[in-house]
Amino acid sequence: DNAIFIAVFFTISITIGSLVKSDLIAVEIVSVSDKTYHFMAYFLLMLSWLYAFLKKKSFTQYVKYIIIGCIAFGIIIEILQGVVTSYRTASYLDIVANTIGVLLAVVIFHVFEKKISVF
């Protein structure tokens, strides 16, 4: 069961992407808001952690801790961006986008939970 490794990978990727300075120049073909990236990252993060715990006996009890953990992770990353880095700033709107991504992932996951459990 590699689901836990995927969830850890997403967590590490978001941490690195949020805190490490990148000198790469990104070429955007389509203009996308920074908040959209935050939403998508935390949506995928939440889905990966939910899927990692889906087969556990007490899955429904884990869900609230996963939600709290992902939201807290987003808040901590934003605080670290403002405190630890000189090239990033903390943003309340980023926290809102992160949180909306987490909460929408929970709703979508719940709607498709029976189909997902087949995998």
N, CA, C and O atoms as a GROMACS GRO file, in nm:
protein
  476
    1ASP      N    1   0.084  -0.119   0.000
    1ASP     CA    2   0.000   0.000   0.000
    1ASP      C    3   0.089   0.125   0.000
    1ASP      O    4   0.143   0.164   0.103
    2ASN      N    5   0.101   0.186  -0.114
    2ASN     CA    6   0.189   0.302  -0.132
    2ASN      C    7   0.119   0.435  -0.106
    2ASN      O    8   0.181   0.540  -0.124
    3ALA      N    9  -0.006   0.432  -0.065
    3ALA     CA   10  -0.081   0.556  -0.047
    3ALA      C   11  -0.016   0.649   0.056
    3ALA      O   12  -0.015   0.770   0.036
    4ILE      N   13   0.038   0.594   0.162
    4ILE     CA   14   0.102   0.677   0.264
    4ILE      C   15   0.225   0.747   0.207
    4ILE      O   16   0.254   0.861   0.244
    5PHE      N   17   0.298   0.681   0.118
    5PHE     CA   18   0.415   0.743   0.056
    5PHE      C   19   0.375   0.859  -0.035
    5PHE      O   20   0.446   0.959  -0.043
    6ILE      N   21   0.264   0.844  -0.103
    6ILE     CA   22   0.214   0.952  -0.189
    6ILE      C   23   0.174   1.071  -0.103
    6ILE      O   24   0.205   1.185  -0.138
    7ALA      N   25   0.107   1.046   0.008
    7ALA     CA   26   0.066   1.155   0.099
    7ALA      C   27   0.189   1.226   0.157
    7ALA      O   28   0.191   1.349   0.165
    8VAL      N   29   0.288   1.150   0.197
    8VAL     CA   30   0.412   1.208   0.250
    8VAL      C   31   0.483   1.287   0.139
    8VAL      O   32   0.536   1.395   0.165
    9PHE      N   33   0.483   1.234   0.018
    9PHE     CA   34   0.544   1.304  -0.095
    9PHE      C   35   0.478   1.440  -0.117
    9PHE      O   36   0.548   1.541  -0.135
   10PHE      N   37   0.343   1.445  -0.117
   10PHE     CA   38   0.272   1.572  -0.133
   10PHE      C   39   0.307   1.668  -0.020
   10PHE      O   40   0.328   1.787  -0.045
   11THR      N   41   0.314   1.619   0.101
   11THR     CA   42   0.346   1.703   0.216
   11THR      C   43   0.485   1.762   0.203
   11THR      O   44   0.504   1.882   0.224
   12ILE      N   45   0.582   1.680   0.169
   12ILE     CA   46   0.720   1.728   0.152
   12ILE      C   47   0.729   1.824   0.034
   12ILE      O   48   0.798   1.926   0.043
   13SER      N   49   0.661   1.794  -0.074
   13SER     CA   50   0.664   1.881  -0.192
   13SER      C   51   0.608   2.019  -0.162
   13SER      O   52   0.664   2.120  -0.204
   14ILE      N   53   0.497   2.024  -0.089
   14ILE     CA   54   0.438   2.153  -0.052
   14ILE      C   55   0.533   2.229   0.040
   14ILE      O   56   0.550   2.350   0.026
   15THR      N   57   0.594   2.159   0.135
   15THR     CA   58   0.689   2.224   0.226
   15THR      C   59   0.805   2.285   0.149
   15THR      O   60   0.839   2.401   0.169
   16ILE      N   61   0.866   2.206   0.062
   16ILE     CA   62   0.979   2.255  -0.017
   16ILE      C   63   0.936   2.368  -0.110
   16ILE      O   64   1.003   2.471  -0.119
   17GLY      N   65   0.825   2.349  -0.179
   17GLY     CA   66   0.777   2.451  -0.271
   17GLY      C   67   0.740   2.582  -0.203
   17GLY      O   68   0.746   2.688  -0.264
   18SER      N   69   0.701   2.573  -0.078
   18SER     CA   70   0.660   2.692  -0.004
   18SER      C   71   0.775   2.765   0.064
   18SER      O   72   0.768   2.886   0.084
   19LEU      N   73   0.881   2.692   0.098
   19LEU     CA   74   0.987   2.753   0.180
   19LEU      C   75   1.121   2.770   0.109
   19LEU      O   76   1.204   2.849   0.154
   20VAL      N   77   1.144   2.698   0.002
   20VAL     CA   78   1.273   2.704  -0.066
   20VAL      C   79   1.263   2.805  -0.180
   20VAL      O   80   1.167   2.805  -0.257
   21LYS      N   81   1.363   2.890  -0.190
   21LYS     CA   82   1.367   2.990  -0.296
   21LYS      C   83   1.399   2.922  -0.428
   21LYS      O   84   1.492   2.843  -0.438
   22SER      N   85   1.319   2.955  -0.526
   22SER     CA   86   1.340   2.897  -0.658
   22SER      C   87   1.388   3.005  -0.754
   22SER      O   88   1.327   3.111  -0.765
   23ASP      N   89   1.496   2.977  -0.822
   23ASP     CA   90   1.548   3.069  -0.922
   23ASP      C   91   1.497   3.035  -1.061
   23ASP      O   92   1.532   3.100  -1.159
   24LEU      N   93   1.413   2.932  -1.068
   24LEU     CA   94   1.359   2.892  -1.197
   24LEU      C   95   1.256   2.995  -1.242
   24LEU      O   96   1.178   3.046  -1.162
   25ILE      N   97   1.257   3.024  -1.369
   25ILE     CA   98   1.160   3.118  -1.424
   25ILE      C   99   1.048   3.034  -1.485
   25ILE      O  100   1.069   2.960  -1.580
   26ALA      N  101   0.931   3.049  -1.429
   26ALA     CA  102   0.816   2.973  -1.478
   26ALA      C  103   0.749   3.052  -1.590
   26ALA      O  104   0.722   3.171  -1.578
   27VAL      N  105   0.723   2.983  -1.697
   27VAL     CA  106   0.652   3.044  -1.809
   27VAL      C  107   0.508   2.999  -1.800
   27VAL      O  108   0.478   2.879  -1.806
   28GLU      N  109   0.419   3.095  -1.786
   28GLU     CA  110   0.278   3.062  -1.774
   28GLU      C  111   0.209   3.076  -1.909
   28GLU      O  112   0.210   3.184  -1.970
   29ILE      N  113   0.151   2.968  -1.956
   29ILE     CA  114   0.075   2.974  -2.080
   29ILE      C  115  -0.062   3.033  -2.050
   29ILE      O  116  -0.114   3.115  -2.126
   30VAL      N  117  -0.120   2.991  -1.939
   30VAL     CA  118  -0.249   3.042  -1.894
   30VAL      C  119  -0.226   3.112  -1.761
   30VAL      O  120  -0.161   3.057  -1.672
   31SER      N  121  -0.280   3.230  -1.748
   31SER     CA  122  -0.264   3.304  -1.623
   31SER      C  123  -0.355   3.244  -1.516
   31SER      O  124  -0.477   3.239  -1.533
   32VAL      N  125  -0.293   3.199  -1.407
   32VAL     CA  126  -0.367   3.138  -1.297
   32VAL      C  127  -0.330   3.210  -1.169
   32VAL      O  128  -0.213   3.240  -1.144
   33SER      N  129  -0.429   3.236  -1.088
   33SER     CA  130  -0.407   3.305  -0.962
   33SER      C  131  -0.323   3.219  -0.868
   33SER      O  132  -0.333   3.096  -0.869
   34ASP      N  133  -0.242   3.285  -0.787
   34ASP     CA  134  -0.164   3.218  -0.682
   34ASP      C  135  -0.256   3.140  -0.588
   34ASP      O  136  -0.220   3.033  -0.540
   35LYS      N  137  -0.374   3.193  -0.564
   35LYS     CA  138  -0.469   3.127  -0.474
   35LYS      C  139  -0.519   2.996  -0.534
   35LYS      O  140  -0.550   2.902  -0.460
   36THR      N  141  -0.525   2.988  -0.666
   36THR     CA  142  -0.565   2.864  -0.732
   36THR      C  143  -0.461   2.756  -0.706
   36THR      O  144  -0.496   2.640  -0.683
   37TYR      N  145  -0.333   2.793  -0.711
   37TYR     CA  146  -0.226   2.697  -0.681
   37TYR      C  147  -0.236   2.648  -0.536
   37TYR      O  148  -0.218   2.529  -0.509
   38HIS      N  149  -0.263   2.740  -0.445
   38HIS     CA  150  -0.280   2.702  -0.305
   38HIS      C  151  -0.398   2.606  -0.290
   38HIS      O  152  -0.386   2.502  -0.225
   39PHE      N  153  -0.510   2.640  -0.350
   39PHE     CA  154  -0.629   2.556  -0.344
   39PHE      C  155  -0.599   2.416  -0.397
   39PHE      O  156  -0.631   2.317  -0.332
   40MET      N  157  -0.538   2.409  -0.515
   40MET     CA  158  -0.510   2.279  -0.578
   40MET      C  159  -0.413   2.196  -0.494
   40MET      O  160  -0.431   2.075  -0.478
   41ALA      N  161  -0.310   2.261  -0.441
   41ALA     CA  162  -0.209   2.189  -0.362
   41ALA      C  163  -0.273   2.127  -0.238
   41ALA      O  164  -0.248   2.010  -0.208
   42TYR      N  165  -0.352   2.203  -0.166
   42TYR     CA  166  -0.411   2.152  -0.043
   42TYR      C  167  -0.529   2.060  -0.069
   42TYR      O  168  -0.559   1.974   0.014
   43PHE      N  169  -0.596   2.075  -0.182
   43PHE     CA  170  -0.698   1.980  -0.224
   43PHE      C  171  -0.635   1.844  -0.246
   43PHE      O  172  -0.684   1.743  -0.196
   44LEU      N  173  -0.523   1.840  -0.321
   44LEU     CA  174  -0.453   1.714  -0.347
   44LEU      C  175  -0.390   1.657  -0.220
   44LEU      O  176  -0.390   1.536  -0.198
   45LEU      N  177  -0.338   1.746  -0.136
   45LEU     CA  178  -0.280   1.701  -0.008
   45LEU      C  179  -0.386   1.630   0.075
   45LEU      O  180  -0.363   1.520   0.127
   46MET      N  181  -0.501   1.691   0.088
   46MET     CA  182  -0.608   1.632   0.168
   46MET      C  183  -0.656   1.500   0.109
   46MET      O  184  -0.673   1.402   0.181
   47LEU      N  185  -0.677   1.498  -0.023
   47LEU     CA  186  -0.719   1.373  -0.087
   47LEU      C  187  -0.618   1.261  -0.064
   47LEU      O  188  -0.656   1.146  -0.038
   48SER      N  189  -0.490   1.294  -0.073
   48SER     CA  190  -0.387   1.191  -0.056
   48SER      C  191  -0.388   1.136   0.086
   48SER      O  192  -0.373   1.015   0.105
   49TRP      N  193  -0.404   1.222   0.186
   49TRP     CA  194  -0.408   1.174   0.324
   49TRP      C  195  -0.536   1.096   0.354
   49TRP      O  196  -0.532   0.997   0.427
   50LEU      N  197  -0.649   1.140   0.298
   50LEU     CA  198  -0.773   1.064   0.318
   50LEU      C  199  -0.760   0.926   0.256
   50LEU      O  200  -0.800   0.827   0.318
   51TYR      N  201  -0.706   0.919   0.137
   51TYR     CA  202  -0.690   0.789   0.071
   51TYR      C  203  -0.592   0.700   0.148
   51TYR      O  204  -0.612   0.578   0.156
   52ALA      N  205  -0.488   0.760   0.205
   52ALA     CA  206  -0.390   0.682   0.282
   52ALA      C  207  -0.453   0.616   0.403
   52ALA      O  208  -0.410   0.508   0.444
   53PHE      N  209  -0.555   0.678   0.462
   53PHE     CA  210  -0.618   0.624   0.582
   53PHE      C  211  -0.751   0.555   0.553
   53PHE      O  212  -0.814   0.505   0.646
   54LEU      N  213  -0.794   0.551   0.429
   54LEU     CA  214  -0.925   0.496   0.392
   54LEU      C  215  -0.947   0.354   0.441
   54LEU      O  216  -1.057   0.322   0.486
   55LYS      N  217  -0.847   0.269   0.434
   55LYS     CA  218  -0.863   0.127   0.469
   55LYS      C  219  -0.850   0.099   0.619
   55LYS      O  220  -0.865  -0.015   0.662
   56LYS      N  221  -0.822   0.202   0.698
   56LYS     CA  222  -0.809   0.183   0.843
   56LYS      C  223  -0.947   0.157   0.903
   56LYS      O  224  -1.048   0.209   0.854
   57LYS      N  225  -0.950   0.078   1.009
   57LYS     CA  226  -1.077   0.042   1.072
   57LYS      C  227  -1.152   0.164   1.125
   57LYS      O  228  -1.275   0.171   1.113
   58SER      N  229  -1.083   0.257   1.182
   58SER     CA  230  -1.146   0.376   1.240
   58SER      C  231  -1.133   0.497   1.148
   58SER      O  232  -1.105   0.607   1.195
   59PHE      N  233  -1.154   0.476   1.019
   59PHE     CA  234  -1.134   0.584   0.922
   59PHE      C  235  -1.213   0.709   0.957
   59PHE      O  236  -1.160   0.820   0.951
   60THR      N  237  -1.339   0.694   0.994
   60THR     CA  238  -1.423   0.812   1.023
   60THR      C  239  -1.368   0.893   1.140
   60THR      O  240  -1.386   1.015   1.144
   61GLN      N  241  -1.303   0.827   1.235
   61GLN     CA  242  -1.242   0.901   1.346
   61GLN      C  243  -1.115   0.972   1.301
   61GLN      O  244  -1.081   1.078   1.354
   62TYR      N  245  -1.044   0.915   1.205
   62TYR     CA  246  -0.922   0.976   1.154
   62TYR      C  247  -0.949   1.103   1.074
   62TYR      O  248  -0.867   1.195   1.072
   63VAL      N  249  -1.065   1.108   1.009
   63VAL     CA  250  -1.095   1.219   0.918
   63VAL      C  251  -1.081   1.354   0.986
   63VAL      O  252  -1.019   1.445   0.930
   64LYS      N  253  -1.137   1.369   1.105
   64LYS     CA  254  -1.130   1.500   1.171
   64LYS      C  255  -0.985   1.538   1.203
   64LYS      O  256  -0.949   1.656   1.196
   65TYR      N  257  -0.902   1.440   1.238
   65TYR     CA  258  -0.761   1.469   1.267
   65TYR      C  259  -0.684   1.503   1.140
   65TYR      O  260  -0.594   1.586   1.143
   66ILE      N  261  -0.720   1.440   1.029
   66ILE     CA  262  -0.656   1.470   0.902
   66ILE      C  263  -0.694   1.612   0.859
   66ILE      O  264  -0.608   1.687   0.811
   67ILE      N  265  -0.820   1.648   0.875
   67ILE     CA  266  -0.865   1.784   0.841
   67ILE      C  267  -0.788   1.886   0.925
   67ILE      O  268  -0.732   1.981   0.871
   68ILE      N  269  -0.787   1.866   1.055
   68ILE     CA  270  -0.717   1.959   1.146
   68ILE      C  271  -0.568   1.964   1.110
   68ILE      O  272  -0.509   2.072   1.107
   69GLY      N  273  -0.509   1.849   1.084
   69GLY     CA  274  -0.367   1.843   1.050
   69GLY      C  275  -0.334   1.918   0.922
   69GLY      O  276  -0.235   1.992   0.918
   70CYS      N  277  -0.414   1.901   0.818
   70CYS     CA  278  -0.387   1.968   0.691
   70CYS      C  279  -0.408   2.120   0.702
   70CYS      O  280  -0.329   2.197   0.647
   71ILE      N  281  -0.512   2.161   0.772
   71ILE     CA  282  -0.535   2.305   0.791
   71ILE      C  283  -0.423   2.365   0.876
   71ILE      O  284  -0.371   2.472   0.843
   72ALA      N  285  -0.385   2.298   0.985
   72ALA     CA  286  -0.276   2.346   1.070
   72ALA      C  287  -0.145   2.352   0.992
   72ALA      O  288  -0.067   2.446   1.008
   73PHE      N  289  -0.120   2.252   0.909
   73PHE     CA  290   0.000   2.250   0.826
   73PHE      C  291   0.004   2.374   0.736
   73PHE      O  292   0.109   2.438   0.724
   74GLY      N  293  -0.109   2.408   0.674
   74GLY     CA  294  -0.116   2.526   0.588
   74GLY      C  295  -0.089   2.655   0.664
   74GLY      O  296  -0.021   2.744   0.614
   75ILE      N  297  -0.142   2.664   0.785
   75ILE     CA  298  -0.120   2.783   0.868
   75ILE      C  299   0.028   2.792   0.909
   75ILE      O  300   0.088   2.899   0.902
   76ILE      N  301   0.084   2.680   0.951
   76ILE     CA  302   0.225   2.678   0.992
   76ILE      C  303   0.317   2.716   0.876
   76ILE      O  304   0.411   2.792   0.894
   77ILE      N  305   0.289   2.663   0.757
   77ILE     CA  306   0.370   2.696   0.640
   77ILE      C  307   0.363   2.846   0.611
   77ILE      O  308   0.464   2.909   0.580
   78GLU      N  309   0.244   2.905   0.621
   78GLU     CA  310   0.230   3.049   0.597
   78GLU      C  311   0.307   3.130   0.701
   78GLU      O  312   0.372   3.228   0.666
   79ILE      N  313   0.300   3.089   0.826
   79ILE     CA  314   0.375   3.159   0.931
   79ILE      C  315   0.526   3.148   0.904
   79ILE      O  316   0.598   3.246   0.916
   80LEU      N  317   0.571   3.028   0.868
   80LEU     CA  318   0.714   3.009   0.837
   80LEU      C  319   0.757   3.094   0.718
   80LEU      O  320   0.869   3.146   0.717
   81GLN      N  321   0.672   3.108   0.619
   81GLN     CA  322   0.706   3.193   0.504
   81GLN      C  323   0.732   3.337   0.549
   81GLN      O  324   0.822   3.403   0.498
   82GLY      N  325   0.652   3.384   0.643
   82GLY     CA  326   0.667   3.521   0.690
   82GLY      C  327   0.783   3.539   0.786
   82GLY      O  328   0.840   3.648   0.794
   83VAL      N  329   0.818   3.433   0.860
   83VAL     CA  330   0.920   3.444   0.965
   83VAL      C  331   1.058   3.397   0.919
   83VAL      O  332   1.159   3.462   0.948
   84VAL      N  333   1.063   3.286   0.848
   84VAL     CA  334   1.190   3.222   0.816
   84VAL      C  335   1.250   3.272   0.684
   84VAL      O  336   1.372   3.274   0.668
   85THR      N  337   1.164   3.311   0.590
   85THR     CA  338   1.215   3.351   0.460
   85THR      C  339   1.210   3.502   0.441
   85THR      O  340   1.129   3.572   0.502
   86SER      N  341   1.300   3.551   0.356
   86SER     CA  342   1.298   3.694   0.322
   86SER      C  343   1.238   3.716   0.184
   86SER      O  344   1.217   3.830   0.143
   87TYR      N  345   1.211   3.609   0.113
   87TYR     CA  346   1.163   3.616  -0.025
   87TYR      C  347   1.017   3.574  -0.039
   87TYR      O  348   0.965   3.569  -0.150
   88ARG      N  349   0.952   3.542   0.071
   88ARG     CA  350   0.810   3.505   0.073
   88ARG      C  351   0.740   3.585   0.181
   88ARG      O  352   0.803   3.634   0.275
   89THR      N  353   0.610   3.599   0.168
   89THR     CA  354   0.532   3.667   0.270
   89THR      C  355   0.416   3.579   0.312
   89THR      O  356   0.364   3.500   0.232
   90ALA      N  357   0.375   3.592   0.436
   90ALA     CA  358   0.259   3.520   0.486
   90ALA      C  359   0.133   3.592   0.437
   90ALA      O  360   0.132   3.714   0.425
   91SER      N  361   0.029   3.516   0.409
   91SER     CA  362  -0.094   3.576   0.359
   91SER      C  363  -0.215   3.504   0.417
   91SER      O  364  -0.225   3.382   0.414
   92TYR      N  365  -0.308   3.584   0.470
   92TYR     CA  366  -0.433   3.527   0.521
   92TYR      C  367  -0.514   3.466   0.407
   92TYR      O  368  -0.582   3.365   0.426
   93LEU      N  369  -0.508   3.528   0.290
   93LEU     CA  370  -0.583   3.475   0.176
   93LEU      C  371  -0.528   3.340   0.130
   93LEU      O  372  -0.604   3.257   0.080
   94ASP      N  373  -0.398   3.319   0.146
   94ASP     CA  374  -0.341   3.188   0.115
   94ASP      C  375  -0.396   3.083   0.212
   94ASP      O  376  -0.426   2.971   0.172
   95ILE      N  377  -0.408   3.120   0.339
   95ILE     CA  378  -0.464   3.028   0.439
   95ILE      C  379  -0.609   2.996   0.404
   95ILE      O  380  -0.652   2.881   0.417
   96VAL      N  381  -0.684   3.096   0.360
   96VAL     CA  382  -0.823   3.073   0.319
   96VAL      C  383  -0.828   2.979   0.200
   96VAL      O  384  -0.909   2.886   0.199
   97ALA      N  385  -0.744   3.001   0.100
   97ALA     CA  386  -0.741   2.914  -0.019
   97ALA      C  387  -0.702   2.771   0.020
   97ALA      O  388  -0.761   2.675  -0.030
   98ASN      N  389  -0.603   2.758   0.108
   98ASN     CA  390  -0.561   2.626   0.156
   98ASN      C  391  -0.677   2.555   0.224
   98ASN      O  392  -0.705   2.438   0.197
   99THR      N  393  -0.745   2.626   0.312
   99THR     CA  394  -0.855   2.569   0.391
   99THR      C  395  -0.972   2.528   0.301
   99THR      O  396  -1.031   2.423   0.321
  100ILE      N  397  -1.004   2.612   0.204
  100ILE     CA  398  -1.111   2.577   0.111
  100ILE      C  399  -1.074   2.452   0.032
  100ILE      O  400  -1.159   2.366   0.008
  101GLY      N  401  -0.949   2.440  -0.008
  101GLY     CA  402  -0.903   2.319  -0.078
  101GLY      C  403  -0.919   2.195   0.008
  101GLY      O  404  -0.963   2.091  -0.041
  102VAL      N  405  -0.883   2.206   0.134
  102VAL     CA  406  -0.896   2.093   0.228
  102VAL      C  407  -1.043   2.054   0.244
  102VAL      O  408  -1.078   1.937   0.233
  103LEU      N  409  -1.128   2.152   0.270
  103LEU     CA  410  -1.269   2.123   0.297
  103LEU      C  411  -1.342   2.071   0.174
  103LEU      O  412  -1.425   1.981   0.185
  104LEU      N  413  -1.311   2.126   0.056
  104LEU     CA  414  -1.375   2.074  -0.065
  104LEU      C  415  -1.328   1.932  -0.095
  104LEU      O  416  -1.406   1.850  -0.143
  105ALA      N  417  -1.204   1.902  -0.066
  105ALA     CA  418  -1.153   1.766  -0.085
  105ALA      C  419  -1.230   1.667   0.002
  105ALA      O  420  -1.261   1.556  -0.040
  106VAL      N  421  -1.261   1.708   0.126
  106VAL     CA  422  -1.338   1.621   0.216
  106VAL      C  423  -1.476   1.593   0.158
  106VAL      O  424  -1.523   1.479   0.158
  107VAL      N  425  -1.541   1.697   0.108
  107VAL     CA  426  -1.675   1.681   0.050
  107VAL      C  427  -1.669   1.590  -0.072
  107VAL      O  428  -1.749   1.497  -0.083
  108ILE      N  429  -1.577   1.616  -0.163
  108ILE     CA  430  -1.564   1.535  -0.285
  108ILE      C  431  -1.530   1.390  -0.249
  108ILE      O  432  -1.588   1.297  -0.306
  109PHE      N  433  -1.439   1.373  -0.156
  109PHE     CA  434  -1.400   1.238  -0.114
  109PHE      C  435  -1.520   1.164  -0.057
  109PHE      O  436  -1.541   1.046  -0.087
  110HIS      N  437  -1.598   1.233   0.026
  110HIS     CA  438  -1.716   1.169   0.087
  110HIS      C  439  -1.817   1.128  -0.020
  110HIS      O  440  -1.875   1.020  -0.012
  111VAL      N  441  -1.838   1.212  -0.119
  111VAL     CA  442  -1.934   1.182  -0.226
  111VAL      C  443  -1.890   1.057  -0.304
  111VAL      O  444  -1.974   0.975  -0.342
  112PHE      N  445  -1.760   1.044  -0.328
  112PHE     CA  446  -1.709   0.933  -0.409
  112PHE      C  447  -1.645   0.821  -0.326
  112PHE      O  448  -1.581   0.732  -0.382
  113GLU      N  449  -1.662   0.825  -0.195
  113GLU     CA  450  -1.595   0.730  -0.106
  113GLU      C  451  -1.622   0.584  -0.141
  113GLU      O  452  -1.529   0.503  -0.139
  114LYS      N  453  -1.743   0.550  -0.172
  114LYS     CA  454  -1.777   0.411  -0.204
  114LYS      C  455  -1.705   0.365  -0.332
  114LYS      O  456  -1.659   0.251  -0.340
  115LYS      N  457  -1.697   0.452  -0.430
  115LYS     CA  458  -1.629   0.416  -0.555
  115LYS      C  459  -1.477   0.411  -0.534
  115LYS      O  460  -1.409   0.328  -0.594
  116ILE      N  461  -1.425   0.500  -0.450
  116ILE     CA  462  -1.281   0.504  -0.423
  116ILE      C  463  -1.236   0.378  -0.350
  116ILE      O  464  -1.128   0.326  -0.376
  117SER      N  465  -1.319   0.330  -0.258
  117SER     CA  466  -1.279   0.214  -0.176
  117SER      C  467  -1.261   0.088  -0.258
  117SER      O  468  -1.199  -0.008  -0.212
  118VAL      N  469  -1.315   0.086  -0.380
  118VAL     CA  470  -1.297  -0.029  -0.469
  118VAL      C  471  -1.150  -0.042  -0.509
  118VAL      O  472  -1.100  -0.153  -0.526
  119PHE      N  473  -1.081   0.070  -0.525
  119PHE     CA  474  -0.940   0.069  -0.564
  119PHE      C  475  -0.859   0.023  -0.447
  119PHE      O  476  -0.736   0.014  -0.457
   0.00000   0.00000   0.00000
